[in-house]
Amino acid sequence: MKLKPLMALPALSILGACNAVVLHPSGDVAVQQRDLLVISVILMLLIVLPVIVLTLVVAFRYREKNTERTYEPEWDHSTKLELVVWSAPLLIIICLGAITWQGTHTLDPYRPISRLDAMRKVEPTAKPLTVEVVALDWKWLFIYPEYGIATVNQLAAPVDRPIQFKITASSVMNSFYIPALAGQIYAMPGMETKLNGVINKPGVYDGFSANYSGAGFSGMRFKFLGLNNQQFDQWVSMVKSKSATLDATSYVELAKPSENLPAMGFGSVQNGLYYRALNLCVEPGQPCIANQMAKDRMTAGETMPHAGMHQTDQQAAKTNALAIHRPITGAGLIPPYMKPKSADADAKSDRRDRMPL
């Protein structure tokens, strides 16, 4: 019997090796999310712990063998007890709701960050580092449009510089997650999601897919390097020195399913490649989603700028935004109330309206 506690030591030693990165993050957005989690748990424990303690106290105090306590089988109500039972949880819910509402807006992944940490604000002239992310089967592609380079399964960013991720996928839905930096956000084919964050401490951090996506899911991991400005410039120069070019042909080859791919770099990137990856039209002859939606609108009599495959990133983004956010009414998708009615149709509708149920 005395050896049973000792049998738990191996399990405890394994837990001791765990790195609770969610509770000890290195990016300000993840720190704020951690604080929100901790505050929420503490507020809920203000109700949970007293309930657990009082349950044990009542069970012990009014046990069958305790004949010294008053036995009141007809008791059924106490106004004071009702006030405590209902008011305390209500106050906790109000506090949780206020904190959640504020945190939801402050930590919106699409919202550019306004501070580097609790003590420093983002300078108005600060330019964020833009990284275009494509979830492939089963690896991660990172494109740096500002530097004209791309990497696979390795991501780097300078410390204390805002980062804006533009995220999409080539086939199935994935989830982009760097626990030390910020929360996870989904990557979906034909759609673009965004994530804003900042890394405050130099180091090597783990990133991975948090959404099952097939046979190679377990190996869909990458390293995120938090570097100072000098180290980041050296890293960019190192990637630029690579002779490989990421163009449509190499992208199609890279997008083929593969597992546990080592980190690699591309010294140059074809212009507009991310836009074509987002619109699922990298392969020759494949129509872009934005182009098809524009054609549908023109079929319905609307005019719209041509979403060509060689647009600049700014033009492509504007066209893509119009294509996604404006309602589609062409190619047979005109709402019924907008379709012209013929006399025969009106007569049939009138007879149908007068038919008994």
Stockholm file with secondary structure:
# STOCKHOLM 1.0

chainA/1-357         MKLKPLMALPALSILGACNAVVLHPSGDVAVQQRDLLVISVILMLLIVLPVIVLTLVVAFRYREKNTERTYEPEWDHSTKLELVVWSAPLLIIICLGAITWQGTHTLDPYRPISRLDAMRKVEPTAKPLTVEVVALDWKWLFIYPEYGIATVNQLAAPVDRPIQFKITASSVMNSFYIPALAGQIYAMPGMETKLNGVINKPGVYDGFSANYSGAGFSGMRFKFLGLNNQQFDQWVSMVKSKSATLDATSYVELAKPSENLPAMGFGSVQNGLYYRALNLCVEPGQPCIANQMAKDRMTAGETMPHAGMHQTDQQAAKTNALAIHRPITGAGLIPPYMKPKSADADAKSDRRDRMPL
#=GR chainA/1-357 SS CTTHHHHTHHHHHHHHTCCCTTTSCSBHHHHHHHHHHHHHHHHHHHHHHHHHHHHHHHHHHTCTTCTTSCCCTTCCCCHHHHHHHHHHHHHHHHHHHHHHHHHHHHTCTTSCCSEEETTEECCTTCCCEEEEEEEETTEEEEEETTTTEEEESEEEEETTCCEEEEEEESSSCEEEECTTTCCCEEECBTCCEEEEECBCSCEEEEEEECSCCSTTGGGCEEEEEEECHHHHHHHHHHHHTCCCEECHHHHHHHTSCCSSCCCEEESEECTTHHHHHHTTCCSTTCCCHHHHHHHHHHHTTCCCCCCCTTCCHHHHHHHHHHHHHSCCCCTTCCCGGGSCCCHHHHHHHHHHHHSCC
#=GC SS_cons         CTTHHHHTHHHHHHHHTCCCTTTSCSBHHHHHHHHHHHHHHHHHHHHHHHHHHHHHHHHHHTCTTCTTSCCCTTCCCCHHHHHHHHHHHHHHHHHHHHHHHHHHHHTCTTSCCSEEETTEECCTTCCCEEEEEEEETTEEEEEETTTTEEEESEEEEETTCCEEEEEEESSSCEEEECTTTCCCEEECBTCCEEEEECBCSCEEEEEEECSCCSTTGGGCEEEEEEECHHHHHHHHHHHHTCCCEECHHHHHHHTSCCSSCCCEEESEECTTHHHHHHTTCCSTTCCCHHHHHHHHHHHTTCCCCCCCTTCCHHHHHHHHHHHHHSCCCCTTCCCGGGSCCCHHHHHHHHHHHHSCC
//
